[in-house]
Amino acid sequence: MRVNLILFIFLLVVNAETLPAQTAPSGSSPVASGAEQQQLAQPSASKESAVGPEDAIITLRGVCATPGTAVQEKDSCKTVVSRREFESLTNAINLGGKPISMAARQNLAKAYAEYLVYEEPAKKAGVEDSAQYREIMRWLRLRMLTDVFREQINEQYRTPSDAEVARYYEENVADFDRVHVVRIMVPRNLHLPGEETAPVDKDERDKKLLAVASEARQRALKGDDPEQIQKDAYSGLGLGAAPVTDLGKQGRKDFIAEESTELFSLKAGDVTKVESEPASYVIYKVVGRETLPESAVKDQISREIARRNIEKANQAITQSVQPEYNEKYFGPPAPDVPPPGKPAHP
């Protein structure tokens, strides 16, 4: 039978964009909104099925199929959808290739059955000949061409080769350096006891806090326990519970540039100078250093290479075109609003 695929995809597109959700007349919902999107991301209940490819999985009695497939029963007729037809449809519209759960499959079937029921009455009412329908189909054609092509691009670049991964690792090996550090922190923006009622000389206050931080650093250099140093600093300032000192293993990008440069030049046991951050004075002590092996970061590298290649492929198509919009009609550009249908990162 002929499947009204375009109408079905159109309703999916409408629900995927930022238009108000519409409720179908019978109470069933066009698929893929809210909780149903979560269901779509869950695996199916079973990958194997006892239902054959040509077996009927949806039967609509009273809905006449197109010529050549109608099954006449006295004065009535019926439309039958086989497993093959239904899965051909779902595979086509499931551009992301996510597993479809049993609950989402049921919702798809209910929505599809309802659209088939409405198809013939809508055609008889002249909907297909209306200007509105033609404009919707023109928009949908553009959207589907774009979405399907973008998915082809994603698929093409989704899995980088081992050689690409190895080359990326060699060229960016510093990004996979890790330093295990402990941090001693003296806050600069908290009110100290007594400051709520007495005038505060900010310069004197900052000198006092810097002196506390400098003393903490000297103790760290001597080998005192950083956790005890942190507790003593907070206790001496009359503050509450001290923060945790052990930050674990961190990468270069986890620190501001100046701190990162210093930290990754130190060896185990070394202590940084007193770092002046907007909210705190900070001292770091290096516990150890390592470089993550390629095998440990292969998946991360693959995702980054895929993201870059996909972005580059899309830019090759779009960057040469600079749309101009009449501000008398559209108004000034809205800030930080991505264009409709902008592809997301994989």
Secondary structure, DSSP 8 states (H G I E B T S, - for coil): ----HHHHHHHHHHHHTTS-----TTS---SSSTHHHHHHTS--S-S--SS-TTSEEEEEET----TTT-EEETTEEEEEEEHHHHHHHHHHH-TT-----HHHHHHHHHHHHHHHHHHHHHHHTTGGGSHHHHHHHHHHHHHHHHHHHHHHHHHHHSS--HHHHHHHHHHTGGGGEEEEEEEEEEESSS--TTTTTS---HHHHHHHHHHHHHHHHHHHHHT--HHHHHHHHHHHTT-SS----EEEEE-GGGS-HHHHHHHTT--TT-B---EE-SSEEEEEEEEEEEE--HHHHHHHHHHHHHHHHHHHHHHHHHTT------HHHH-S--TT---TT-----
